[in-house]
Amino acid sequence: MSRNRSALPPSQLRNVAEAELARVPPAEAPIRSAEELLHELQVHQIELEMQNESLRHSQMVLEESRDRYVDLFEFAPVGYLTLSREGQIASINLTGAALLGEDRRKLLQRRFQHFVAAEEQAAWQTHFFRAFHKGEKQTCELSLLRRDGSVFVVSADCVRTTTGNTTPMLRMALSNITERRHADLLLKEANERLANLAVAQAADLREMAGELTRAEQRERDHFYELLHDEVQPLLVAARLSLASLNECTRPQDALRITAEACRHISQVIQVARTLSLHLSPPLIWEGGLNPALESLCRWVKTNHGLEVDVSTTAEAEPDEVALRLLCFNSVRELLMNVVKHAGTAHAMLALRLDRPDNLRITLSDCGRGFDPAAIINGSGLAAMARRLAMFGGSLQVLSEPGHGSVATLSVPLRPHTGARAGDAGQDRHRKKA
């Protein structure tokens, strides 16, 4: 009866109460005074008011709890779904509906499998079976299709749940990992590019090591030729001249022999000086790249007849001695190419800063020119380009048969901070020596 009373509207409660009172026999009705009845009614009224206040407070707590649930469930950053044993969507939050790109009401009772990409249907069936039969949390990554045809990737966490005596259901949380998957692909591609670059650099280093070995051997052969063809004959001639002196040699003959020996020794000294300048020009250490190149151009004119117009600027000076040597040796090699192949007696060399931290060296001539496409990997120009690239520089050659050539070296002025300190120490050591 109490359950039926609670279901009645307030307007009918009085009628029900009067009917209940009428059923009570008069003998059983307690005889009370009007004051007692009034007191009891007032106490009962206060109790009812307190109960009503408690009910209102409980209602507010329930509403707050409901709002928190709605906020946590409906607007969670991941999609929440409940799937039946047949794989139909029994419930889904707003985030899940937004992920699938459908109205929530249209998603209910639809099979989740319809949103799985065709190539991953088998993987989803396996994942669904394991989640339902193992009862443990199962995680997989799936490619899903929206209604508009767009594809996105999710991480699906599934666990079986049973409430009371109801049929087991599958709770599933969907996290959109499309951007993470894209970032993983970009990272994988970057790693592959780095691996390929490492392989290419290793090949370049091996080739460079071979070139250095061959260059070292060529220098040794050059030194051998100098010693064998120039230094040794002069020393032998000086020794033979001096060996002919004895106590019987006339003074005028002794003076002539001594003068001849001095001339041979002077020639040896000149060859040794030229060799030392070739190995390591002192102006690189003492004055810098600009004076060293000016001296090189004078040497080229004296020894090979090539007139070189030099244009430099004081700011175009690398900090590292290694960079100075690289630029000096590269320009010397380019000048010797002009001497050997250009067929001209005039060239122009210019040093400029194309940026505050980048040096540009240009060597141009009006000689016979050549086809730059014919440069092979084993050539001197190709080796020079690789050496410059190791310092962050580059070499560009513009030429055409019959129209001269323009070679441009681009080198950073200060690519390595730590190396400059080492070069400074070498510089101080060199000056002390």
MOKAHU-V75551 format. One record per backbone hydrogen bond with DSSP energy under -0.5 kcal/mol. CO is the residue of the C=O (numbers start at 1). NH is the residue of the N-H. E is the energy in kcal/mol with one decimal. If there is no record, write none. Layout:
co:CO nh:NH e:E
co:CO nh:NH e:E
This chain:
co:1 nh:5 e:-2.3
co:2 nh:6 e:-2.0
co:3 nh:7 e:-0.7
co:4 nh:8 e:-0.5
co:5 nh:8 e:-1.6
co:9 nh:12 e:-1.6
co:9 nh:13 e:-0.7
co:10 nh:13 e:-0.7
co:10 nh:14 e:-0.6
co:12 nh:16 e:-1.9
co:13 nh:17 e:-2.6
co:14 nh:18 e:-2.5
co:15 nh:19 e:-1.9
co:16 nh:20 e:-2.1
co:17 nh:21 e:-2.2
co:18 nh:22 e:-1.9
co:19 nh:23 e:-1.0
co:20 nh:23 e:-0.5
co:20 nh:24 e:-0.6
co:21 nh:24 e:-1.0
co:25 nh:28 e:-0.8
co:25 nh:29 e:-1.0
co:30 nh:32 e:-0.8
co:33 nh:37 e:-2.4
co:34 nh:38 e:-2.4
co:35 nh:39 e:-2.6
co:36 nh:40 e:-2.8
co:37 nh:41 e:-2.4
co:38 nh:42 e:-2.2
co:39 nh:43 e:-2.7
co:40 nh:44 e:-2.8
co:41 nh:45 e:-2.3
co:42 nh:46 e:-2.3
co:43 nh:47 e:-2.5
co:44 nh:48 e:-2.4
co:45 nh:49 e:-2.4
co:46 nh:50 e:-2.5
co:47 nh:51 e:-2.8
co:48 nh:52 e:-2.7
co:49 nh:53 e:-2.4
co:50 nh:54 e:-2.4
co:51 nh:55 e:-2.5
co:52 nh:56 e:-2.4
co:53 nh:57 e:-2.3
co:54 nh:58 e:-2.5
co:55 nh:59 e:-2.5
co:56 nh:60 e:-2.1
co:57 nh:61 e:-2.4
co:58 nh:62 e:-2.5
co:59 nh:63 e:-2.4
co:60 nh:64 e:-2.6
co:61 nh:65 e:-2.7
co:62 nh:66 e:-2.7
co:63 nh:67 e:-2.6
co:64 nh:68 e:-2.6
co:65 nh:69 e:-2.4
co:66 nh:70 e:-2.9
co:67 nh:71 e:-2.7
co:68 nh:72 e:-2.9
co:69 nh:73 e:-3.3
co:70 nh:74 e:-2.3
co:70 nh:75 e:-0.8
co:71 nh:75 e:-0.8
co:73 nh:76 e:-0.6
co:74 nh:95 e:-1.1
co:79 nh:174 e:-3.0
co:80 nh:93 e:-2.0
co:81 nh:172 e:-2.7
co:82 nh:90 e:-3.6
co:82 nh:91 e:-1.2
co:83 nh:170 e:-2.8
co:84 nh:87 e:-2.0
co:87 nh:112 e:-2.5
co:88 nh:84 e:-2.4
co:88 nh:90 e:-0.7
co:89 nh:109 e:-3.5
co:91 nh:82 e:-2.4
co:93 nh:97 e:-2.2
co:94 nh:98 e:-2.5
co:95 nh:99 e:-2.3
co:96 nh:100 e:-2.2
co:97 nh:101 e:-1.0
co:97 nh:102 e:-1.8
co:100 nh:147 e:-0.7
co:103 nh:106 e:-0.8
co:103 nh:107 e:-0.9
co:104 nh:107 e:-0.9
co:104 nh:108 e:-1.2
co:107 nh:110 e:-2.0
co:110 nh:89 e:-2.5
co:111 nh:114 e:-1.3
co:112 nh:115 e:-1.9
co:113 nh:116 e:-1.3
co:115 nh:145 e:-3.0
co:117 nh:120 e:-1.7
co:118 nh:121 e:-1.3
co:120 nh:124 e:-2.1
co:121 nh:125 e:-2.2
co:122 nh:126 e:-2.1
co:123 nh:127 e:-2.3
co:124 nh:128 e:-2.9
co:125 nh:129 e:-2.3
co:126 nh:130 e:-2.3
co:127 nh:131 e:-2.3
co:128 nh:132 e:-1.8
co:129 nh:133 e:-2.1
co:130 nh:134 e:-2.5
co:131 nh:135 e:-0.7
co:138 nh:158 e:-3.0
co:140 nh:156 e:-3.2
co:142 nh:144 e:-0.6
co:142 nh:154 e:-2.7
co:143 nh:117 e:-2.9
co:144 nh:152 e:-2.0
co:146 nh:149 e:-1.4
co:150 nh:146 e:-2.5
co:152 nh:144 e:-3.1
co:153 nh:177 e:-2.3
co:153 nh:178 e:-0.6
co:154 nh:142 e:-2.3
co:154 nh:156 e:-0.6
co:155 nh:157 e:-0.6
co:155 nh:175 e:-1.8
co:156 nh:140 e:-1.7
co:156 nh:158 e:-0.6
co:157 nh:173 e:-2.4
co:158 nh:138 e:-2.7
co:159 nh:171 e:-2.7
co:161 nh:169 e:-2.8
co:162 nh:164 e:-0.6
co:163 nh:166 e:-1.7
co:169 nh:161 e:-2.7
co:169 nh:171 e:-0.6
co:170 nh:83 e:-2.8
co:171 nh:159 e:-2.1
co:172 nh:81 e:-2.7
co:173 nh:157 e:-2.3
co:174 nh:79 e:-2.6
co:175 nh:155 e:-2.3
co:175 nh:177 e:-0.7
co:177 nh:181 e:-3.0
co:178 nh:182 e:-2.6
co:179 nh:183 e:-2.8
co:180 nh:184 e:-2.6
co:181 nh:185 e:-2.4
co:182 nh:186 e:-2.6
co:183 nh:187 e:-2.7
co:184 nh:188 e:-2.6
co:185 nh:189 e:-2.8
co:186 nh:190 e:-2.7
co:187 nh:191 e:-2.6
co:188 nh:192 e:-2.4
co:189 nh:193 e:-2.7
co:190 nh:194 e:-2.7
co:191 nh:195 e:-2.7
co:192 nh:196 e:-2.8
co:193 nh:197 e:-2.9
co:194 nh:198 e:-2.9
co:195 nh:199 e:-2.4
co:196 nh:200 e:-2.8
co:197 nh:201 e:-3.2
co:198 nh:202 e:-2.6
co:199 nh:203 e:-2.4
co:200 nh:204 e:-2.6
co:201 nh:205 e:-3.0
co:202 nh:206 e:-2.5
co:203 nh:207 e:-2.7
co:204 nh:208 e:-3.3
co:205 nh:209 e:-2.9
co:206 nh:210 e:-2.2
co:207 nh:211 e:-2.6
co:208 nh:212 e:-3.1
co:209 nh:213 e:-2.3
co:210 nh:214 e:-2.6
co:211 nh:215 e:-3.2
co:212 nh:216 e:-2.9
co:213 nh:217 e:-2.2
co:214 nh:218 e:-2.7
co:215 nh:219 e:-2.6
co:216 nh:220 e:-2.4
co:217 nh:221 e:-2.9
co:218 nh:222 e:-2.6
co:219 nh:223 e:-3.0
co:220 nh:224 e:-2.8
co:221 nh:225 e:-2.4
co:222 nh:226 e:-2.4
co:223 nh:227 e:-2.9
co:224 nh:228 e:-3.4
co:225 nh:229 e:-3.3
co:226 nh:230 e:-1.9
co:226 nh:231 e:-2.7
co:227 nh:232 e:-3.4
co:230 nh:234 e:-1.6
co:231 nh:235 e:-2.6
co:232 nh:236 e:-2.8
co:233 nh:237 e:-2.7
co:234 nh:238 e:-2.5
co:235 nh:239 e:-2.7
co:236 nh:240 e:-2.8
co:237 nh:241 e:-2.4
co:238 nh:242 e:-2.5
co:239 nh:243 e:-2.4
co:240 nh:244 e:-1.1
co:241 nh:244 e:-0.6
co:242 nh:245 e:-1.4
co:246 nh:249 e:-1.6
co:250 nh:254 e:-2.7
co:251 nh:255 e:-2.4
co:252 nh:256 e:-1.8
co:253 nh:257 e:-2.8
co:254 nh:258 e:-2.5
co:255 nh:259 e:-2.3
co:256 nh:260 e:-2.2
co:257 nh:261 e:-2.5
co:258 nh:262 e:-2.5
co:259 nh:263 e:-2.1
co:260 nh:264 e:-2.2
co:261 nh:265 e:-2.5
co:262 nh:266 e:-2.5
co:263 nh:267 e:-2.0
co:264 nh:268 e:-2.0
co:265 nh:269 e:-2.4
co:266 nh:270 e:-2.3
co:267 nh:271 e:-2.3
co:268 nh:272 e:-2.6
co:269 nh:273 e:-2.4
co:270 nh:274 e:-2.6
co:271 nh:275 e:-2.4
co:272 nh:276 e:-2.4
co:273 nh:277 e:-2.4
co:274 nh:278 e:-1.9
co:275 nh:279 e:-2.2
co:276 nh:280 e:-2.5
co:281 nh:284 e:-1.3
co:281 nh:285 e:-0.6
co:282 nh:285 e:-0.6
co:282 nh:286 e:-2.6
co:283 nh:287 e:-2.2
co:283 nh:288 e:-2.9
co:288 nh:292 e:-1.4
co:289 nh:293 e:-2.5
co:290 nh:294 e:-2.1
co:291 nh:295 e:-2.4
co:292 nh:296 e:-2.2
co:293 nh:297 e:-2.5
co:294 nh:298 e:-1.8
co:295 nh:299 e:-2.2
co:296 nh:300 e:-2.5
co:297 nh:301 e:-2.1
co:298 nh:302 e:-2.4
co:299 nh:303 e:-2.6
co:300 nh:304 e:-2.6
co:300 nh:305 e:-0.6
co:300 nh:306 e:-0.9
co:301 nh:305 e:-1.4
co:305 nh:307 e:-0.7
co:306 nh:308 e:-0.5
co:307 nh:309 e:-0.5
co:307 nh:347 e:-2.3
co:308 nh:310 e:-0.6
co:309 nh:349 e:-3.3
co:311 nh:351 e:-2.8
co:313 nh:316 e:-1.3
co:315 nh:317 e:-2.1
co:320 nh:324 e:-1.9
co:321 nh:325 e:-2.8
co:322 nh:326 e:-2.2
co:323 nh:327 e:-2.7
co:324 nh:328 e:-2.9
co:325 nh:329 e:-2.9
co:326 nh:330 e:-2.2
co:327 nh:331 e:-2.7
co:328 nh:332 e:-2.5
co:329 nh:333 e:-2.2
co:330 nh:334 e:-2.3
co:331 nh:335 e:-2.8
co:332 nh:336 e:-2.2
co:333 nh:337 e:-1.7
co:334 nh:338 e:-2.0
co:335 nh:339 e:-2.4
co:336 nh:340 e:-2.4
co:337 nh:341 e:-2.9
co:337 nh:342 e:-0.7
co:338 nh:342 e:-1.3
co:338 nh:343 e:-0.7
co:342 nh:368 e:-2.4
co:345 nh:307 e:-2.4
co:346 nh:366 e:-0.7
co:347 nh:309 e:-2.5
co:348 nh:364 e:-2.4
co:349 nh:311 e:-2.4
co:350 nh:362 e:-2.6
co:352 nh:354 e:-0.7
co:352 nh:360 e:-3.3
co:355 nh:358 e:-1.7
co:357 nh:413 e:-2.0
co:358 nh:354 e:-0.9
co:358 nh:355 e:-1.1
co:359 nh:411 e:-2.8
co:360 nh:352 e:-2.6
co:361 nh:409 e:-3.2
co:362 nh:350 e:-2.3
co:363 nh:407 e:-2.8
co:364 nh:348 e:-2.7
co:365 nh:405 e:-1.2
co:367 nh:404 e:-1.2
co:368 nh:402 e:-4.9
co:370 nh:372 e:-0.7
co:371 nh:374 e:-1.9
co:372 nh:375 e:-1.8
co:376 nh:379 e:-1.7
co:379 nh:383 e:-2.0
co:380 nh:384 e:-2.3
co:381 nh:385 e:-2.4
co:382 nh:386 e:-1.9
co:383 nh:387 e:-2.1
co:384 nh:388 e:-2.5
co:385 nh:389 e:-2.2
co:386 nh:390 e:-1.5
co:387 nh:391 e:-0.6
co:388 nh:391 e:-1.1
co:388 nh:393 e:-3.3
co:389 nh:392 e:-1.6
co:394 nh:410 e:-2.4
co:396 nh:398 e:-0.5
co:396 nh:408 e:-3.0
co:397 nh:399 e:-0.5
co:398 nh:406 e:-2.6
co:400 nh:403 e:-2.8
co:404 nh:400 e:-1.3
co:405 nh:365 e:-2.2
co:406 nh:398 e:-2.9
co:407 nh:363 e:-2.7
co:408 nh:396 e:-2.4
co:409 nh:361 e:-2.7
co:410 nh:394 e:-2.1
co:411 nh:359 e:-3.5
co:413 nh:319 e:-1.7
co:413 nh:320 e:-0.7
co:416 nh:420 e:-1.0
co:417 nh:420 e:-0.5
co:417 nh:421 e:-1.0
co:418 nh:422 e:-1.3
co:419 nh:423 e:-2.6
co:420 nh:424 e:-2.7
co:421 nh:425 e:-2.0
co:422 nh:426 e:-2.2
co:423 nh:427 e:-2.9
co:424 nh:428 e:-2.5
co:425 nh:429 e:-2.5
co:426 nh:430 e:-2.8
co:427 nh:431 e:-2.5
co:428 nh:432 e:-2.2
co:429 nh:433 e:-2.1
